[in-house]
C-alpha cells in the first residue's frame, strides 16, 4: 500500500484518488435555481439539488454567492444546523418533480450512523434549536409508491400544532398533519412505502425517516438532503410528541436549566464583583480552559461577531452572551444527536439511558447502575447533574473524549498473550543499525539511538563492531563515512535501558569485524557490565524448540557466529556476515542480486566470544529442505530483504513452515542508503520473527512497526497467529482469498468527525486553512490489504464532519492492522496531518476517539478522529450490533483453480480429465484444514503432537483390536519427544464421526 503525506521522509506522494479538487479558498455553493420545491418569500432558504453533494446541503444565495457559516468549533461541536434566517432563494419555486426512473438519478452514498455537516450561521446544541430549525423549514423529499418522489418544503407552524408542506395540489389546510395525531417517528427505511419504492436502494438509510400518524397509522415517508437535517426533524418531532406545544417552555424551564445554570455559575465565579459583565480576555480564557482544543482567536472572533450583530460597543461580555457563545462553540452536534437517541427525549442521560448506551454501543459487559453513576460522577461537570445522576451533553462529551473511549483496547496495554510459547512463535520488535540516527552511509552514530529504541520496546538491537583506537572496539557502519561510538559506552547504555520498557529477553545482534585482541576486550566489557544478565546456557539437544520469553525474562541473548564444538583451540575461523561490505560492493551498481550469492569470506573468532553465544547462533541459509533436515533449533539465519522477498514470493508455504521452528532475521537491503524502511508485513506474513527496522526513519513502514507492537503491553513480543505456529496447519503467505480454518471478520468503520487538526508541517504559505480528508487503510495479508477515503471537507480543520462509512472483510485478523491517515487536500509537498495505526485485535467497538500522531510519532495535542467501529463474526462472541447498518454478507463460495478452454479439440481433450482432481485436491486441503481446527476444539488438546496423533487416527482402519492406534510406532520414530498417551477410544470415535460428517457435507 502506497505511503502518503510523508514528503522527503517517507518517499514520493502518490496522487490522491477522486476528482480534481478546487484550489484553496474556493467556496462550495448551490448555483441558481435547481433543487426544486422552494418556498417563495423572505426568510426562507432553499436547498438546491445541484448544490447537494455526498449528503451535504449547500445553500444558494443572491447573486450566486455562497453562504458559508463559520467553521465549527473543535472540542464539543460538529455541524448540524438550521437554515439561516436571512438567506433568500432567487426566482420562483420549481414545481414538484416526479422521479419515475430511479436508474437515471445519481446514487446516494449509503451510510450508517450519520452526522453530515451543513454550512450555517447557527449550530444545533439543543432541542430548542431543532424546533426553531423546523419552524424555519427544510426541503425534504416526499416518497410515494411506484418510484415517485416529490420535492416539498416542510415546516412547523409557529404555534407548533401542525406540520405543513408546500407546494401541493391539496388545499393548504389539507397539506398538513396535526402534531397530536402523530403516533411515532421512525428512522430509516422502515415502512412498506420505502420497501416497495423502486428507488429505495438509492436512498441513504440515515437520511430517511417516516412520520406515522392518524387512526389508520398512515405514513409520511421523507428523505432529507443530509443526515443532520433528518436528525433535526426526528429529534424535534419526538420532543413535540412527548411535550406538545409546551415543549419550548418545558425545555427552557427545566431540562436545559441544568446546563445553563452550570455555565452561569462559571460566569459568576469570574464576575466576583457582581457587575454583570466580565472582560473579553476572561471570557475567552474560561471557555478555553473547558475546551483546550479551541483556538483563542476563534473564541474572540465569535464574541466580536455577536457584538457586531447586536450593534454593541465595547468588548465586555455579559452572562447571556457568555452562555450563547459557550453553547455554540462547546456543543458537538454529532454527540448531541447521539445523546438524544438514548435519552428518551431529554437533554441529558439518566443512569438507565447510560446503561443502555454502554451495553448496546460500547460493548460494556455486566453493566449496572453503579457503573453508570461512577461515569456520571467522573465526567459530569455540574453539581446538579452529579447529585441527580444526570449526564449532560458536556459530561457525555467529556466521557466520549476520555481514555475510557479511546479506540485502543486497554486490555492490550498490559501483557495479555501467552508468553510460554517457544521464542520462534513470536514477532520480535527489532532495530537495524540501532546506533545510527540518520542515514546509513554518511549519518552520525550516537548512543541515543539505543536509548530511543529500547524505550520504544525494541527487543533486538544491532551492534556493528570494528577495531578502534587504544585497543577499544568501536561501533559504526563499516566501509562508510558514518561516525563512530565506543563499544563500551553502548554496552553501558544497553545495561541501563535493556529492560526499561519490557522484562522479556533482549537480543544483541553482534556483527563482529574485530581482531582477536579486541574481541577479548569486547568479552571483558560484556561480562563485566552485563554480568548475570547474559544468557550463556548451552541449548538442550533433546529439545526441539527454543525456550519461551517467560523463561528468558531479564536475560540478554547474543546473536553472533559461534565456533563448532569440534574446535579445541582458543580461536577458529568462521564465515563472515558483513552487511556493510555488501553495500560498499553494490554502490553505484544496478545489480541487486542477494548478498547470499557473493563468495563467503572467513575470519578468526575468539573462543571466549564464541562461548557468549548460546541459542542464537548465526548460520548461513542454504535452502529450505536442507534446513528442515539439518538445521538446529538454536541456529538463526539472516536474510537480505531482496532474498527474503524472493522466498516470500516463490516459496511462501515453505517459508512459513521454516519459521515455525527457527528464528529468521530480515535486514533492509544495503542499497537503502537513505535508511528508508521495507514493509515489515511483507515478512511478518511469512512468519519472520526479527524484521529489522531503521527506527530513525519515520514514515508508513515505521508506523506499521510501532502500531503492531503496541499490543501485548508493548513488551516487544507478539504471539503469531495459530495457523503460523502449529505444525499441522498449512498457510500460504500470498493467499488472496479467505484462510482455511480461520473465520473472516467484517469490519465496519464510520468516520464521523475530526477535531483540532493542525495545519501540515511547513505549510506557512497557506495560513491556517486546512482541507482535510481521511484514509482508512487495512494492512495485512494480500487478501486483506484495502483502503478507502472520505470526501474532503473544505476550509475546516477545527471540526470537520466526514460522515463516511466503510466495510472491510478481514480474512486473517490476527495479522491485520488498521491505519487512519489525515491528509490536507491539494497541498503540494508535505500534506500529512496525522495518523494512527492499530492492530485489528486491539480495536474497541462502539463510538471511539482516535488520538492522532505526528510524522515522528508524537501525540498531536487535542487532534483526534471520532469514529464508530463494529466487528461482526468476531471470535469469542460479543455483540456485533451496529446502529443503522446492515451487517449481512453473502457466504463466499469456495474458489477452484480452472483450466482455460483453448478450443483446440485434441489439447482440450487431454486436459479435460484434470479438472476433477484439481477440485478434489482443493477440497481435501481445505477440509483437512477445517478438520484440524474442529479436532482441536473437540478434544480440548493443547499439544500439537497429540493433535497430529488424532489426525492420523481418524479412521477405524488405523485402529487395532484393542483400539490402540497403529500409527503410534511410526509417530514415535518421527517425533521422539511427542507425548502419545491419553487419547481414549471415546475421543477417537468422536473425531471419526466429526470427520465423516464433514466429508458428507
C-alpha positions, -999 to +999 in steps of 0.1 A: +000+000+000+014+033-010+027+057+016+010+091+018+018+125+030+053+119+041+074+142+020+111+136+019+110+115+050+088+088+035+091+088-002+071+101-030+035+110-026+010+092-048-017+111-064-049+111-044-079+093-059-111+110-068-118+141-089-095+171-091-104+194-063-107+232-064-079+254-052-077+268-016-103+294-007-129+283-032-164+282-017-188+254-025-223+265-031-255+257-049-260+275-081-291+294-091-324+276-092-320+238-093-333+218-064-369+224-067-398+229-044-386+260-027-410+281-007-411+317-020-409+347+002-384+363+026-369+344+054-369+310+037-338+293+025-340+265-001-316+237-008-307+233-045-303+198-056-274+210-077-258+220-045-262+187-027-232+165-027-225+135-006-252+144+019-242+180+023-267+208+020-252+239+001-274+270+001-277+292-029-276+329-020-285+361-040-261+368-068-249+333-070-226+338-040-222+310-014-233+315+021-209+295+043-211+298+081-181+299+103-161+267+109-174+246+137-156+247+170-133+219+180-139+204+214-177+197+217-193+208+185-196+195+149-221+208+125-257+201+123-278+232+119-310+250+109-312+270+078-301+307+081-329+331+086-316+357+062-309+337+031-333+342+002-340+320-028-338+335-062-367+333-086-399+313-084-400+279-068-398+249-091-429+228-094-428+193-078-407+169-097-416+133-101-388+108-103-401+078-122-369+061-133-346+058-104-318+045-126-313+080-140-308+095-106-274+098-090-270+070-065-267+083-030-239+070-008-251+045+017-242+055+052-246+042+088-248+065+119-245+098+101-238+133+111-230+153+079-222+189+080-243+218+069-228+253+065-249+277+086-248+306+109-262+287+139-252+254+154-276+228+168-270+225+205-304+217+220-339+205+212-349+242+210-325+247+181-341+217+164-376+231+168-365+265+156-350+250+126-382+232+118-401+265+121-377+279+095-383+249+073-364+225+052-366+210+017-374+172+021-382+146-005-416+130-001-416+093-011-446+076-025-451+042-041-442+033-077-409+051-077-424+085-072-405+111-052-417+147-047-396+177-036-415+196-009-408+223+015-417+212+050-421+235+080-436+235+115-463+260+122-452+288+146-477+276+171-461+241+169-495+225+163-491+213+127-466+200+102-471+215+067-456+211+033-458+231+000-464+234-029-492+208-030-522+201-052-542+197-020-558+226-002-533+243+022-554+231+051-552+195+039-514+196+032-507+193+069-505+168+098-516+177+133-488+171+158-513+155+181-521+128+155-486+116+152-481+082+167-444+076+160-414+090+142-395+061+127-359+064+115-345+047+084-364+030+055-387+010+077-422+013+061-439-005+033-437+026+011-399+027+014-396-010+009-418-010-022-404+021-038-383+014-069-355+038-059-353+028-023-319+013-027-306+048-039-318+064-006-294+067+023-306+049+053-296+078+076-314+105+056-347+086+056-374+088+083-412+083+085-440+100+104-467+076+114-499+094+121-537+091+123-561+064+134-552+043+105-515+046+111-507+062+077-470+070+070-454+102+056-421+089+043-394+116+039-358+119+028-336+147+039-307+162+020-284+152+048-285+130+079-282+161+101-314+175+086-331+142+093-318+142+128-332+177+134-367+167+123-367+134+141-354+150+173-378+179+172-409+158+163-402+134+191-400+162+216-432+177+203-450+143+205-438+140+241-445+175+253-468+192+228-470+229+224-453+234+258-421+218+246-401+250+245-414+262+278-406+229+294-371+228+279-362+263+289-377+260+324-364+226+334-342+202+313-319+228+298-317+246+330-290+223+344-265+232+317-274+269+317-271+271+355-237+255+354-224+278+327-239+308+345-222+297+377-189+297+359-196+332+348-204+343+383-172+328+396-153+352+373-177+381+380-167+383+416-179+419+420-213+411+406-211+437+378-230+416+353-202+416+328-166+403+325-137+412+303-133+396+269-100+381+279-115+364+310-144+350+290-121+336+263-098+321+289-127+304+307-141+288+276-106+277+265-100+261+299-131+240+294-121+231+258-083+234+254-085+224+218-104+257+209-082+284+194-082+317+213-087+336+181-118+316+172-134+323+206-126+360+203-140+362+168-172+346+180-177+372+207-169+400+183-194+387+157-220+385+184-213+421+195-214+433+159-247+416+152-262+435+182-245+468+173-228+467+207-198+489+215-171+478+239-157+444+245-171+433+279-191+401+279-225+397+296-238+365+311-263+360+283-235+365+257-212+341+275-238+314+277-247+318+240-211+316+228-204+286+251-234+267+237-224+274+201-186+266+205-187+239+230-215+217+216-207+190+191-240+183+173-230+148+163-226+140+200-258+158+208-278+138+183-263+106+198-273+117+232-310+123+223-311+088+206-307+073+241-322+100+263-359+094+258-364+130+247-344+146+275-314+169+273-294+145+294-289+108+300-300+093+333-284+061+347-307+038+327-301+057+294-264+055+300-266+018+308-284+012+275-257+032+256-228+014+273-243-021+267-257-016+232-229+006+217-198+004+238-199-033+245-195-029+282-203-063+299-221-067+332-233-031+332-253-018+362-265+015+376-234+017+399-211+018+369-233+044+353-232+066+384-194+062+385-192+076+350-216+104+357-197+114+389-164+113+370-173+132+339-204+154+346-192+190+353-223+203+370-230+195+407-267+192+400-261+165+374-238+146+398-264+147+426-294+137+404-275+111+383-278+130+351-252+132+323-255+164+303-242+170+268-210+184+283-205+153+306-213+130+277-187+148+255-161+146+283-168+108+286-166+101+249-133+121+246-118+104+277-093+075+276-123+053+285-135+057+249-102+056+231-101+031+202-073+011+217-084-018+239-070-012+274-066-050+278-036-048+254-019-021+274-006-049+296+009-083+286-021-104+278-008-131+255+006-165+263+044-159+269+053-195+274+055-205+238+088-210+221+107-179+211+102-187+174+064-183+179+066-146+184+072-115+163+100-095+179+104-058+178+137-053+160+161-025+151+186-023+123+218-002+127+205+009+160+235+032+165+225+054+136+203+085+140+203+095+103+212+077+070+235+046+069+262+060+046+271+094+060+250+098+091+262+102+126+263+073+152+250+080+186+241+061+218+207+080+218+197+056+190+199+027+215+181+047+242+152+056+219+148+021+205+149+004+239+124+029+254+101+021+225+101-016+234+127-028+209+139-063+218+166-068+191+193-043+186+223-043+163+260-037+171+284-035+141+318-037+159+352-028+145+387-024+158+391+011+173+420+032+186+437+025+220+425-011+219+389-001+223+364-016+199+341+009+182+306+007+166+298+021+132+288+010+097+319-003+080+330+009+046+310+041+050+315+076+064+293+072+095+308+084+127+320+060+155+310+053+191+329+033+217+316-002+222+319+000+260+296+031+262+270+012+241+271-018+264+267+006+294+236+021+278+222-013+270+227-024+305+209+006+318+179+005+294+177-032+284+146-038+305+132-003+307+101-010+286+100-048+288+112-076+310+114-101+282+147-111+266+168-087+246+188-099+216+221-083+207+228-089+170+266-087+171+282-082+137+318-088+146+347-074+125+373-071+152+407-087+156+412-114+182+428-089+205+399-065+205+374-094+206+388-102+240+382-066+251+346-070+239+342-101+260+356-083+291+332-054+287+302-075+282+309-098+311+318-070+335+289-047+326+261-072+317+271-099+342+244-124+350+221-108+325+240-126+297+223-159+288+251-184+281+233-217+289+240-243+263+210-255+243+194-288+252+199-311+222+170-332+233+146-303+229+130-293+196+122-256+202+137-225+217+129-215+253+100-192+259+101-154+266+088-162+300+117-185+308+142-159+294+129-129+314+156-104+322+182-121+300+203-108+272+209-131+243+239-127+220+233-135+183+266-140+165+289-165+149+299-195+171+328-219+167+319-256+161+320-279+191+349-297+174+371-267+177+396-274+205+418-243+202+413-208+217+403-195+183+390-207+150+377-194+117+340-188+107+322-173+078+318-135+078+284-117+077+293-082+065+263-062+055+284-031+051+308-048+027+278-057+006+266-021+005+301-010-005+302-035-033+267-026-045+272+012-045+266+026-080+257-008-094+223-017-108+227-054-099+205-061-068+211-098-065+211-110-029+243-108-009+240-145-002+253-152-037+285-134-030+315-156-021+316-160+017+346-146+035+361-161+067+376-145+097+391-156+131+368-158+161+379-159+197+365-188+217+357-166+247+334-145+225+320-177+209+310-190+243+288-160+249+266-172+221+241-199+232+207-202+215+211-176+188+240-190+167+243-173+133+244-196+103+241-191+066+209-202+050+212-226+020+177-238+011+146-250+029+149-287+025+184-287+038+173-266+068+144-289+076+167-318+077+199-304+093+194-270+110+194-270+148+166-251+165+191-227+182+206-216+148+195-183+133+196-173+097+197-137+085+181-128+051+188-098+030+155-081+022+158-090-015+164-127-008+136-128+018+112-112-008+122-139-033+115-167-009+082-150+002+070-149-034+084-182-046+082-204-015+056-188+008+045-221+023+080-234+030+090-200+045+060-202+069+069-238+079+106-229+083+097-201+108+076-224+129+108-237+145+137-214+135+142-177+141+147-157+109+161-122+108+154-100+078+175-069+074+170-040+049+187-040+016+221-022+019+210-003-012+187+017+012+214+043+017+189+068+029+179+043+057+144+040+043+124+011+056+110-021+040+074-031+046+076-054+077+043-071+068+058-085+037+079-107+060+056-110+090+031-127+068+058-154+062+063-157+099+097-140+100+102-130+137+130-104+135+123-078+108+149-052+115+137-016+110+155+017+108+140+033+139+154+067+130+133+070+097+097+079+102+070+070+077+044+045+068+066+015+074+077+026+108+041+035+117+032-001+110+060-014+132+052+009+160+015+003+157+019-035+156+040-037+187+016-015+207-003-047+215+006-071+243+017-043+267+043-030+242+066-057+256+082-062+222+068-097+217+036-105+198+024-141+195+020-151+159-014-165+146-020-201+155-021-211+118+016-199+116+027-219+147+010-253+145+029-280+127-002-295+111-015-262+096-010-250+061-008-213+053+005-196+022+017-160+028+005-148-006-031-160-002-056-137-019-086-154-005-100-165+029-077-185+050-088-221+056-097-228+092-099-190+100-132-172+103-131-139+083-143-108+102-163-079+088-150-046+100-174-016+098-159+018+103-178+051+104-156+082+102-179+107+118-158+138+125-124+153+133-112+177+160-085+203+160-064+193+130-031+213+129-020+227+096+005+205+079+041+210+089+059+235+067+026+249+052+031+285+064+023+299+030-013+289+031-020+302+066-044+283+088-066+269+060-069+231+062-089+210+037-088+176+055-098+141+043-092+107+059-078+075+045-088+042+063-062+016+054-061-022+061-027-037+061-022-075+064-020-105+041-027-097+004-063-107+007-068-081+034-050-051+020-075-024+012-081+013+016-110+038+014-110+076+017-136+101+028-146+132+009-127+164+015-141+190+040-130+224+027-116+251+050-123+234+083-096+219+103-112+226+136-143+204+135-148+188+100-177+163+096-168+135+073-199+112+077-185+083+057-189+045+063-167+018+051-167-020+053-138-044+050-135-081+051-105-092+072-095-128+064-066-131+089-075-107+117-045-117+139-021-103+113-042-072+102-038-036+111-060-005+107-044+028+099-062+061+099-044+089+080-055+125+078-042+145+049-046+181+037-061+181+002-045+199-027-013+207-008+019+204-027+046+187-007+041+177+029+003+173+031+005+148+061-015+160+091-016+129+114-021+092+116-028+064+140-021+027+134-037-001+155-037-039+153-071-053+144-072-073+176-068-042+197-099-024+183-126-014+207-161-014+191-186+014+196-181+052+195-144+059+199-119+087+196-086+081+177-057+102+191-037+113+161+001+112+160+026+134+141+051+123+115+076+113+141+052+095+164+044+122+190+007+126+200-008+157+185-024+177+212-062+177+211-062+163+175-085+133+171-110+115+149-144+105+161-154+071+147-178+042+152-164+007+149-184-026+146-170-061+140-192-090+131-184-127+134-158-118+160-143-148+177-152-153+213-187-140+209-197-104+217-224-083+203-219-074+166-245-047+169-242-015+148-270+010+145-283+018+111-260-007+093-268-040+076-241-064+086-252-092+064-228-105+038-233-134+015-213-165+022-183-167+000-182-197-022-151-218-025-129-209-054-113-236-075-085-234-100-097-239-135-083-247-169-089-223-198-106-238-229-083-233-259-109-246-284-083-270-298-101-303-295-071-325-291-055-303-264-088-297-245-095-335-245-061-342-230-066-318-201-104-323-197-099-350-171-076-329-149-104-307-136-120-331-111-086-340-094-079-302-090-112-297-073-107-328-051-072-315-041-086-281-031-114-297-012-091-321+006-067-294+017-094-270+029-115-297+045-084-311+063-075-276+075-111-271+088-110-306+104-078-297+122-095-268+138-125-288+148-104-316+162-085-293+184-117-276+197-134-310+202-107-327+221-095-297+241-059-307+233-032-282+239-004-303+223+002-301+186+017-335+189-014-350+203-034-333+176-013-349+150-019-383+166-056-377+164-054-367+127-036-399+118-061-419+138-093-405+123-102-437+105-111-471+121-087-489+098-059-473+117-071-489+150-061-523+163-083-548+180-078-531+214-084-497+199-048-488+201-037-465+172-014-485+148+003-453+139+019-448+173+050-466+164+056-445+133+048-413+152+073-423+179+100-427+153+093-394+136+086-374+167+106-389+196+097-361+220+059-365+214+036-375+243+015-403+229-006-411+259-041-400+269-060-405+237-090-426+247-112-446+223-142-424+230-123-393+219-111-411+187-147-422+179-159-386+182-131-375+159-140-401+133-177-392+135-169-355+130-146-361+102-171-384+084-198-358+088-176-331+073-169-354+043-206-359+037-213-322+039 
